């Protein structure tokens, strides 16, 4: 600094027109700075164009020894000197340039001042210091560096504060800063975290609505998805889809919705606006693939899956799960143990080393790995990130076991119930929890607020609980009650007995009973038969016919299978139907006709007139049956009556007409057929079909079909038509039903297939057989001699019985036969794949070791 001052002073001495500046420099050299300042200021006051005085004054303020040293003042005067210089005539400028006080000197001094000021700002290293420098030294070549350092200092302060407001302020002030991108990230994250800190659905929705372009919008949408669709119902999924409208979460919700619906509703759903055309086509293509019967094969060290045409749907699989080897494909997916799960279009659902796969319902799959169980949807989406040592779908939620207890999570991973329950299960729309020896029952909907972090509690109020039909039977102390599928206590707790049959229940409290099939009211007693139900109160009886309340009586009781005795206005009636009745006189007696020595199935009734002793027979409809004189009647169902006479039994129809006489007995075979006995042998009779087969058989004929009966003679069996035509010889030890036209007959420990209409053998010498129904067709795997073959009624022999074994694979209307031929000498197995018509579609030659890899063994999870 002193060297610069000395150089200026020498130049001033060399010039004569700059006296004030020279005097000031002399004083400055002697340290008399204030006097120098006065000289310069007087000079400037006298000559407003004294550029030299201004420049020297700038130098004075820039002199560190000067007590009033000021970079700011020095910069002010150097700028003023240069501005004054620019306003001078060129001759004056030349003088100043020659004296070293012109343009170059001013610029040099200005740059020196700017450099020192920049060093001062750097030493302070604050946003305010750099802002001051930038504002005051805006022409400095160090301005860009100052701006860069200002931004850095401001960002450092924002990071130290680390709030979304601090980052927002930084971005508002310095949007072009190098740190702006990172600041934007922090701003968006902290803003998102601040606005959604409570984890509430409303907060996430508000965030999405107010900040649609925030980079955490998808994360917020995922939370909305987890909360809303965690209810795991079609309604919840549709609500989310209406809210979001597009994107990957929308697609996943759509696929989940499709997967959880039954087939009929799936088709309807695809026609709605929820699915765009590409998604609709993708689902339909996958659905079509899932309809195929796929059979495993092995070739050149890899597994493949073949359809019924022999085409490879999946190939080059290094491993195959047992479900696929056994024909139990889960949800149209293929497990490659140790690697992952594939869809049938070869797309990879998960690449985790999965060892087990099982469908859980509602479109959810459970996968087993070394880490534990986890869950994915059928489309491969993993909503719940957790692994479980033991877990399964229970109702709409995932039940998991941990630390010795059972808990609940949503399939989207939201915590619902900590694992403190001894057991829990779903029942219709209810969840039942047992903890500390007590049971709680709540509707599954009651758990939905927990998805949104709302606390929910419920009382553990029952000692016992058990599923009973469509109800839950609950107990507390010595009382029982009944909950319906909505959790409503339809039978309040009380000391009582409760019996449940499907949707109906019966409650007995000792002094009163309730039968829900009648009415949900209490009665003293209830009686019923096929047609009538009588509900007894204290002084009256409510009468129901076929479940409809008919009348109220003073007294009533059931009679036989289909009638009721009802007292109205002190008069007793026998009701057969709601419109058919007879009035009984005092002491008249009506009794049901016995059937097999019991009244339990009687449908005919005998009225004995108390005055005359006359007996009148009525059928179920209340019509009179003219049976004539009889010793005893036996009810043979709705169509026939057996009347005992002096010389045996007569068979009567429902009008009383005699059909057969002098019988030793008869038994109903149903479908309006009666087997009757004469001389110890059985015959067959049917009035509607005008059938009469003379008695010639040692056992009652039993129906084979509507018009064919199995008959017995001398310990052997045969087939007889209802026209008394012998369809087969009576020589067989066993007869099995195959269909109405073909029977399986066993003779000398061999089976044959007999065509009843043609009276011909279709296939014989069968050691054993097994039937497989495929749509309308039935295939029989038959063993003849030492070989297996395939036979069907429509095609005859599909495969000749020459194979070591045949495996029959079926699905809906599809079939594929895998026939084996063993070449033991070469340790080889030939597998031949045939379709339903016997056409060869694929062939493999395997070693026995390779063959074993294809075999279905113990099932996997």
QUIHU-V504048 format. One record per residue. RES is the residue in three letters. SS is DSSP state (helix for helix, strand for strand, loop for the rest). PHI is phi in whole degrees, 0 to 359 (999 if undefined). PSI is psi as a letter, one per 20 degrees, with the letter a starting at -180 (none if undefined). Layout:
RES&SS&PHI&PSI, RES&SS&PHI&PSI
//
This chain:
UNK&loop&999&g, UNK&helix&290&h, UNK&helix&298&g, UNK&helix&295&g, UNK&helix&297&g, UNK&helix&295&g, UNK&helix&296&h, UNK&helix&293&h, UNK&helix&296&g, UNK&helix&299&g, UNK&helix&293&h, UNK&helix&294&h, UNK&helix&296&h, UNK&helix&286&i, UNK&loop&246&q, UNK&loop&252&i, UNK&loop&267&j, UNK&loop&228&l, UNK&helix&295&g, UNK&helix&298&g, UNK&helix&297&h, UNK&helix&293&g, UNK&helix&299&g, UNK&helix&297&g, UNK&helix&294&h, UNK&helix&299&g, UNK&helix&294&h, UNK&helix&295&h, UNK&helix&294&h, UNK&loop&271&i, UNK&loop&86&j, UNK&loop&266&m, UNK&helix&289&h, UNK&helix&292&h, UNK&helix&295&g, UNK&helix&299&h, UNK&helix&296&h, UNK&helix&293&g, UNK&helix&301&g, UNK&helix&292&h, UNK&helix&291&h, UNK&helix&293&h, UNK&helix&297&g, UNK&helix&293&h, UNK&helix&292&h, UNK&helix&283&h, UNK&loop&231&o, UNK&loop&292&i, UNK&loop&253&k, UNK&loop&277&n, UNK&helix&293&h, UNK&helix&294&g, UNK&helix&298&h, UNK&helix&295&g, UNK&helix&294&g, UNK&helix&291&h, UNK&helix&296&h, UNK&helix&299&g, UNK&helix&294&h, UNK&helix&300&g, UNK&helix&293&i, UNK&loop&267&j, UNK&loop&273&p, UNK&loop&296&h, UNK&loop&285&i, UNK&loop&289&p, UNK&loop&303&h, UNK&loop&264&k, UNK&loop&312&p, UNK&loop&210&o, UNK&helix&296&h, UNK&helix&293&g, UNK&helix&293&g, UNK&helix&302&g, UNK&helix&290&h, UNK&helix&299&g, UNK&helix&284&h, UNK&helix&291&h, UNK&helix&292&h, UNK&helix&295&g, UNK&helix&299&g, UNK&helix&288&h, UNK&helix&291&g, UNK&helix&295&g, UNK&helix&306&g, UNK&helix&294&h, UNK&helix&268&i, UNK&loop&280&q, UNK&loop&294&q, UNK&helix&296&h, UNK&helix&295&g, UNK&helix&294&h, UNK&helix&297&h, UNK&helix&296&h, UNK&helix&298&g, UNK&helix&295&g, UNK&helix&299&g, UNK&helix&292&h, UNK&loop&279&i, UNK&loop&79&j, UNK&loop&241&k, UNK&loop&260&b, UNK&helix&301&g, UNK&helix&295&g, UNK&helix&295&g, UNK&helix&296&g, UNK&helix&293&h, UNK&helix&297&g, UNK&helix&295&g, UNK&helix&299&g, UNK&helix&294&h, UNK&helix&296&g, UNK&helix&298&g, UNK&helix&300&h, UNK&helix&295&g, UNK&helix&293&g, UNK&helix&297&h, UNK&helix&294&h, UNK&helix&296&h, UNK&helix&298&g, UNK&helix&296&g, UNK&helix&295&h, UNK&helix&296&h, UNK&helix&287&h, UNK&loop&47&l, UNK&loop&228&q, UNK&helix&301&g, UNK&helix&295&g, UNK&helix&296&g, UNK&helix&291&h, UNK&helix&298&g, UNK&helix&298&g, UNK&helix&299&g, UNK&helix&298&h, UNK&helix&291&g, UNK&helix&274&h, UNK&loop&248&l, UNK&loop&292&i, UNK&loop&264&j, UNK&loop&289&p, UNK&loop&293&i, UNK&loop&270&j, UNK&helix&300&g, UNK&helix&299&g, UNK&helix&294&h, UNK&helix&295&g, UNK&helix&296&g, UNK&helix&299&g, UNK&helix&288&h, UNK&helix&300&g, UNK&helix&299&g, UNK&helix&293&g, UNK&helix&293&g, UNK&helix&295&g, UNK&helix&291&h, UNK&helix&298&h, UNK&helix&292&h, UNK&helix&297&g, UNK&helix&293&h, UNK&helix&295&g, UNK&helix&289&g, UNK&loop&53&l, UNK&loop&234&q, UNK&helix&295&h, UNK&helix&294&g, UNK&helix&296&g, UNK&helix&291&h, UNK&helix&296&g, UNK&helix&298&g, UNK&helix&301&g, UNK&helix&293&h, UNK&helix&294&h, UNK&helix&280&h, UNK&loop&229&m, UNK&loop&296&h, UNK&loop&264&j, UNK&loop&295&q, UNK&loop&300&h, UNK&loop&276&i, UNK&helix&299&h, UNK&helix&297&g, UNK&helix&292&h, UNK&helix&297&h, UNK&helix&297&g, UNK&helix&298&g, UNK&helix&294&h, UNK&helix&300&g, UNK&helix&295&h, UNK&helix&294&g, UNK&helix&292&h, UNK&helix&297&g, UNK&helix&300&g, UNK&helix&295&h, UNK&helix&293&g, UNK&helix&285&i, UNK&loop&242&k, UNK&loop&300&h, UNK&loop&279&i, UNK&loop&67&k, UNK&loop&270&q, UNK&helix&301&g, UNK&helix&298&h, UNK&helix&292&g, UNK&helix&297&g, UNK&helix&295&g, UNK&helix&296&g, UNK&helix&301&g, UNK&helix&298&g, UNK&helix&292&g, UNK&helix&272&h, UNK&loop&229&m, UNK&loop&293&i, UNK&loop&258&j, UNK&loop&296&q, UNK&loop&294&i, UNK&loop&262&j, UNK&helix&301&g, UNK&helix&297&h, UNK&helix&296&g, UNK&helix&295&g, UNK&helix&297&h, UNK&helix&295&h, UNK&helix&294&g, UNK&helix&300&g, UNK&helix&301&g, UNK&helix&298&g, UNK&helix&286&g, UNK&helix&290&g, UNK&helix&276&i, UNK&loop&298&h, UNK&loop&294&h, UNK&loop&60&l, UNK&loop&233&q, UNK&helix&303&h, UNK&helix&296&g, UNK&helix&294&g, UNK&helix&294&g, UNK&helix&295&h, UNK&helix&298&g, UNK&helix&295&g, UNK&helix&296&h, UNK&helix&293&h, UNK&helix&281&h, UNK&helix&265&g, UNK&loop&79&h, UNK&loop&200&r, UNK&loop&101&r, UNK&helix&296&h, UNK&helix&290&h, UNK&helix&299&g, UNK&helix&298&g, UNK&helix&295&g, UNK&helix&298&h, UNK&helix&296&g, UNK&helix&292&h, UNK&helix&296&g, UNK&helix&300&g, UNK&helix&297&g, UNK&helix&291&h, UNK&helix&272&i, UNK&loop&269&q, UNK&loop&291&r, UNK&helix&309&g, UNK&helix&300&g, UNK&helix&285&h, UNK&helix&298&g, UNK&helix&299&g, UNK&helix&294&h, UNK&helix&297&h, UNK&helix&297&h, UNK&loop&273&i, UNK&loop&274&r, UNK&loop&283&j, UNK&loop&291&h, UNK&loop&241&p, UNK&loop&282&r, UNK&helix&297&g, UNK&helix&299&g, UNK&helix&293&g, UNK&helix&298&g, UNK&helix&294&h, UNK&helix&297&g, UNK&helix&295&g, UNK&helix&296&h, UNK&helix&296&g, UNK&helix&294&h, UNK&helix&298&g, UNK&helix&296&g, UNK&helix&297&h, UNK&helix&290&i, UNK&loop&282&i, UNK&loop&287&p, UNK&loop&285&p, UNK&loop&240&p, UNK&strand&241&p, UNK&strand&286&q, UNK&strand&220&r, UNK&strand&223&p, UNK&strand&205&p, UNK&loop&52&l, UNK&loop&85&j, UNK&strand&228&q, UNK&strand&271&q, UNK&strand&214&r, UNK&strand&242&p, UNK&strand&254&q, UNK&loop&268&a, UNK&loop&290&i, UNK&loop&267&j, UNK&loop&86&j, UNK&loop&279&q, UNK&strand&277&o, UNK&strand&277&h, UNK&strand&223&p, UNK&strand&219&r, UNK&strand&55&l, UNK&strand&268&p, UNK&loop&289&h, UNK&loop&209&r, UNK&loop&211&p, UNK&loop&290&q, UNK&helix&296&h, UNK&helix&300&g, UNK&helix&286&h, UNK&helix&290&h, UNK&loop&262&j, UNK&loop&77&k, UNK&loop&242&l, UNK&loop&300&p, UNK&strand&266&o, UNK&loop&58&k, UNK&loop&70&k, UNK&strand&243&q, UNK&strand&237&p, UNK&strand&268&p, UNK&strand&252&n, UNK&loop&306&p, UNK&loop&82&i, UNK&loop&237&g, UNK&strand&171&a, UNK&strand&234&p, UNK&strand&246&q, UNK&strand&276&r, UNK&loop&288&i, UNK&loop&267&j, UNK&loop&77&i, UNK&loop&291&q, UNK&strand&266&p, UNK&strand&277&g, UNK&strand&206&q, UNK&loop&256&j, UNK&loop&293&q, UNK&loop&288&n, UNK&loop&276&p, UNK&loop&245&i, UNK&strand&206&q, UNK&strand&215&p, UNK&strand&214&p, UNK&strand&283&p, UNK&strand&252&i, UNK&strand&97&r, UNK&loop&56&k, UNK&loop&76&j, UNK&strand&252&q, UNK&strand&241&q, UNK&strand&252&p, UNK&strand&246&q, UNK&strand&248&p, UNK&strand&225&r, UNK&loop&296&h, UNK&loop&283&h, UNK&strand&134&a, UNK&strand&273&q, UNK&strand&217&r, UNK&strand&236&q, UNK&strand&225&r, UNK&strand&274&r, UNK&loop&298&h, UNK&loop&274&j, UNK&loop&94&j, UNK&loop&282&p, UNK&loop&253&n, UNK&loop&280&h, UNK&loop&259&o, UNK&loop&278&i, UNK&loop&272&q, UNK&loop&253&q, UNK&strand&230&q, UNK&loop&285&h, UNK&loop&206&p, UNK&strand&199&q, UNK&strand&200&r, UNK&strand&284&p, UNK&strand&235&o, UNK&loop&64&c, UNK&loop&263&i, UNK&strand&237&r, UNK&strand&265&o, UNK&strand&268&p, UNK&strand&227&q, UNK&strand&250&p, UNK&strand&204&p, UNK&loop&54&k, UNK&loop&82&j, UNK&strand&226&r, UNK&strand&254&p, UNK&strand&227&a, UNK&strand&227&q, UNK&strand&227&q, UNK&loop&284&r, UNK&loop&289&i, UNK&loop&266&j, UNK&loop&90&j, UNK&loop&279&p, UNK&strand&289&p, UNK&strand&244&g, UNK&strand&222&p, UNK&strand&296&q, UNK&strand&285&m, UNK&strand&238&j, UNK&strand&273&q, UNK&loop&291&h, UNK&strand&200&r, UNK&strand&205&q, UNK&strand&203&r, UNK&strand&259&q, UNK&strand&220&o, UNK&loop&51&d, UNK&loop&262&j, UNK&strand&247&q, UNK&strand&240&p, UNK&strand&245&p, UNK&strand&236&p, UNK&strand&237&p, UNK&strand&213&p, UNK&loop&54&k, UNK&loop&79&j, UNK&strand&235&q, UNK&strand&251&q, UNK&strand&233&q, UNK&strand&230&p, UNK&strand&222&q, UNK&strand&296&q, UNK&helix&299&h, UNK&helix&297&h, UNK&helix&295&i, UNK&helix&275&i, UNK&helix&300&g, UNK&helix&302&h, UNK&helix&293&h, UNK&helix&297&h, UNK&loop&257&k, UNK&loop&63&k, UNK&loop&271&p, UNK&loop&289&p, UNK&loop&227&p, UNK&loop&228&r, UNK&loop&210&q, UNK&loop&278&q, UNK&loop&265&n, UNK&loop&245&i, UNK&strand&242&q, UNK&loop&276&h, UNK&strand&229&q, UNK&strand&202&p, UNK&strand&207&q, UNK&strand&287&p, UNK&strand&217&o, UNK&loop&60&c, UNK&loop&265&j, UNK&strand&228&r, UNK&strand&249&p, UNK&strand&270&o, UNK&strand&244&q, UNK&strand&220&q, UNK&strand&216&o, UNK&loop&57&c, UNK&loop&258&j, UNK&strand&249&q, UNK&strand&236&q, UNK&strand&213&r, UNK&strand&225&p, UNK&strand&258&p, UNK&loop&274&a, UNK&loop&290&i, UNK&loop&263&i, UNK&loop&90&j, UNK&loop&278&p, UNK&strand&279&n, UNK&strand&284&h, UNK&strand&238&o, UNK&strand&298&q, UNK&strand&298&p, UNK&strand&193&r, UNK&loop&292&o, UNK&loop&194&r, UNK&strand&256&p, UNK&strand&231&p, UNK&strand&241&p, UNK&strand&237&p, UNK&strand&227&n, UNK&loop&65&d, UNK&loop&270&i, UNK&strand&253&q, UNK&strand&216&q, UNK&strand&230&p, UNK&strand&237&p, UNK&strand&236&o, UNK&loop&257&j, UNK&loop&91&g, UNK&loop&263&i, UNK&loop&202&q, UNK&strand&224&q, UNK&strand&225&p, UNK&strand&236&o, UNK&loop&295&h, UNK&loop&289&h, UNK&loop&268&f, UNK&strand&190&q, UNK&strand&275&l, UNK&strand&228&r, UNK&strand&268&p, UNK&strand&229&r, UNK&loop&285&h, UNK&strand&200&r, UNK&strand&222&p, UNK&strand&233&q, UNK&strand&204&q, UNK&loop&222&b, UNK&loop&299&h, UNK&loop&253&h, UNK&strand&239&q, UNK&strand&223&p, UNK&strand&241&o, UNK&strand&253&o, UNK&strand&264&p, UNK&loop&262&a, UNK&loop&297&g, UNK&loop&234&i, UNK&loop&221&r, UNK&strand&230&p, UNK&strand&273&p, UNK&strand&252&p, UNK&strand&242&p, UNK&strand&240&p, UNK&loop&51&l, UNK&loop&84&i, UNK&strand&255&p, UNK&strand&294&p, UNK&strand&260&g, UNK&strand&195&r, UNK&strand&242&p, UNK&strand&239&r, UNK&loop&289&g, UNK&strand&214&q, UNK&strand&195&q, UNK&strand&208&q, UNK&strand&285&q, UNK&strand&223&o, UNK&loop&59&b, UNK&loop&269&h, UNK&loop&217&j, UNK&strand&231&r, UNK&strand&212&q, UNK&strand&261&p, UNK&strand&230&p, UNK&strand&260&o, UNK&strand&233&p, UNK&loop&52&l, UNK&loop&66&j, UNK&strand&241&p, UNK&strand&263&p, UNK&strand&238&q, UNK&strand&254&o, UNK&strand&266&p, UNK&loop&263&g, UNK&loop&225&a, UNK&loop&290&i, UNK&loop&241&i, UNK&loop&249&p, UNK&strand&210&r, UNK&strand&233&q, UNK&strand&269&p, UNK&strand&261&p, UNK&loop&275&r, UNK&loop&305&p, UNK&loop&74&j, UNK&loop&295&q, UNK&strand&235&p, UNK&strand&239&p, UNK&strand&229&q, UNK&strand&287&q, UNK&loop&289&p, UNK&strand&296&q, UNK&strand&228&o, UNK&loop&53&l, UNK&loop&64&k, UNK&strand&213&q, UNK&loop&268&i, UNK&loop&296&h, UNK&loop&241&k, UNK&loop&288&p, UNK&loop&236&j, UNK&loop&239&q, UNK&strand&224&q, UNK&strand&244&p, UNK&strand&259&p, UNK&strand&253&o, UNK&loop&288&p, UNK&loop&294&h, UNK&loop&278&g, UNK&loop&260&i, UNK&loop&79&j, UNK&loop&292&q, UNK&strand&250&p, UNK&strand&236&p, UNK&strand&256&p, UNK&strand&238&q, UNK&loop&269&a, UNK&loop&298&h, UNK&loop&275&j, UNK&loop&86&j, UNK&loop&275&q, UNK&strand&285&p, UNK&strand&249&o, UNK&loop&276&n, UNK&loop&262&i, UNK&loop&73&a, UNK&loop&286&q, UNK&loop&203&q, UNK&loop&269&h, UNK&strand&204&q, UNK&strand&244&q, UNK&strand&234&p, UNK&strand&282&p, UNK&strand&248&l, UNK&loop&95&a, UNK&loop&284&i, UNK&loop&253&h, UNK&strand&231&q, UNK&strand&228&q, UNK&strand&255&p, UNK&strand&250&p, UNK&strand&275&p, UNK&strand&244&r, UNK&loop&298&h, UNK&loop&251&k, UNK&strand&116&a, UNK&strand&262&q, UNK&strand&249&q, UNK&strand&265&p, UNK&strand&244&q, UNK&strand&272&a, UNK&loop&289&i, UNK&loop&265&i, UNK&loop&98&i, UNK&loop&290&p, UNK&strand&284&p, UNK&strand&256&g, UNK&strand&222&q, UNK&strand&233&r, UNK&strand&53&l, UNK&strand&264&q, UNK&loop&269&i, UNK&strand&165&r, UNK&strand&200&q, UNK&strand&217&p, UNK&strand&283&p, UNK&strand&256&j, UNK&strand&80&r, UNK&loop&48&k, UNK&loop&67&k, UNK&strand&255&q, UNK&strand&230&p, UNK&strand&266&p, UNK&strand&243&r, UNK&strand&239&p, UNK&strand&220&p, UNK&loop&54&k, UNK&loop&79&j, UNK&strand&242&q, UNK&strand&261&p, UNK&strand&237&a, UNK&strand&223&p, UNK&strand&218&q, UNK&strand&214&o, UNK&loop&290&g, UNK&loop&300&h, UNK&loop&266&j, UNK&loop&51&l, UNK&strand&253&p, UNK&strand&216&o, UNK&strand&249&p, UNK&strand&299&q, UNK&strand&292&p, UNK&strand&209&j, UNK&strand&234&q, UNK&loop&279&i, UNK&loop&228&q, UNK&loop&298&p, UNK&loop&302&p, UNK&strand&245&q, UNK&strand&296&p, UNK&loop&261&g, UNK&loop&211&a, UNK&loop&299&h, UNK&loop&233&j, UNK&strand&232&q, UNK&strand&231&q, UNK&strand&270&p, UNK&strand&245&q, UNK&strand&231&p, UNK&strand&206&p, UNK&loop&56&k, UNK&loop&77&j, UNK&strand&240&r, UNK&strand&237&q, UNK&strand&208&a, UNK&strand&240&p, UNK&strand&228&p, UNK&strand&279&r, UNK&loop&287&j, UNK&loop&257&j, UNK&loop&65&k, UNK&loop&258&p, UNK&strand&284&o, UNK&loop&272&h, UNK&loop&219&q, UNK&loop&298&q, UNK&loop&268&m, UNK&loop&226&j, UNK&strand&260&q, UNK&loop&278&h, UNK&strand&206&q, UNK&strand&231&p, UNK&strand&242&q, UNK&strand&280&p, UNK&loop&255&g, UNK&loop&202&a, UNK&loop&295&h, UNK&loop&254&h, UNK&strand&232&p, UNK&strand&239&q, UNK&strand&264&p, UNK&strand&244&p, UNK&strand&248&p, UNK&strand&219&p, UNK&loop&54&l, UNK&loop&63&k, UNK&strand&232&q, UNK&strand&260&q, UNK&strand&222&q, UNK&strand&260&p, UNK&strand&246&p, UNK&strand&271&o, UNK&loop&291&h, UNK&loop&289&g, UNK&loop&273&i, UNK&loop&64&k, UNK&strand&226&q, UNK&strand&278&p, UNK&strand&268&h, UNK&strand&203&p, UNK&strand&228&a, UNK&strand&57&l, UNK&strand&261&p, UNK&loop&285&h, UNK&strand&199&r, UNK&strand&206&r, UNK&strand&217&p, UNK&strand&262&q, UNK&strand&226&o, UNK&strand&270&p, UNK&strand&231&n, UNK&loop&64&c, UNK&loop&273&i, UNK&strand&262&q, UNK&strand&239&p, UNK&strand&251&q, UNK&strand&243&p, UNK&strand&274&o, UNK&strand&244&q, UNK&strand&250&o, UNK&strand&238&p, UNK&loop&67&d, UNK&loop&247&j, UNK&strand&237&q, UNK&strand&261&q, UNK&strand&216&r, UNK&strand&236&p, UNK&strand&228&q, UNK&strand&223&q, UNK&loop&300&h, UNK&loop&280&h, UNK&loop&244&i, UNK&strand&76&b, UNK&strand&285&o, UNK&strand&278&g, UNK&strand&231&p, UNK&strand&297&q, UNK&strand&284&m, UNK&strand&234&j, UNK&strand&256&q, UNK&loop&296&h, UNK&strand&200&q, UNK&strand&225&p, UNK&strand&256&p, UNK&strand&258&o, UNK&strand&255&p, UNK&strand&226&q, UNK&strand&200&o, UNK&loop&54&d, UNK&loop&256&j, UNK&strand&250&q, UNK&strand&213&q, UNK&strand&217&p, UNK&strand&255&p, UNK&strand&251&o, UNK&strand&263&p, UNK&strand&247&p, UNK&strand&231&p, UNK&strand&265&p, UNK&strand&244&n, UNK&helix&296&h, UNK&helix&298&h, UNK&helix&260&j, UNK&loop&56&l, UNK&strand&234&q, UNK&strand&231&p, UNK&strand&262&p, UNK&strand&253&p, UNK&strand&244&p, UNK&strand&257&o, UNK&strand&242&q, UNK&loop&276&a, UNK&loop&293&i, UNK&loop&261&j, UNK&loop&89&j, UNK&loop&275&p, UNK&strand&286&p, UNK&strand&245&i, UNK&strand&197&q, UNK&strand&218&p, UNK&strand&227&q, UNK&strand&244&o, UNK&strand&238&q, UNK&strand&286&r, UNK&helix&297&h, UNK&helix&294&g, UNK&helix&294&h, UNK&helix&299&h, UNK&helix&296&h, UNK&helix&293&h, UNK&loop&272&i, UNK&loop&282&q, UNK&loop&279&p, UNK&loop&240&b, UNK&loop&306&p, UNK&loop&292&q, UNK&loop&254&r, UNK&loop&283&none
//
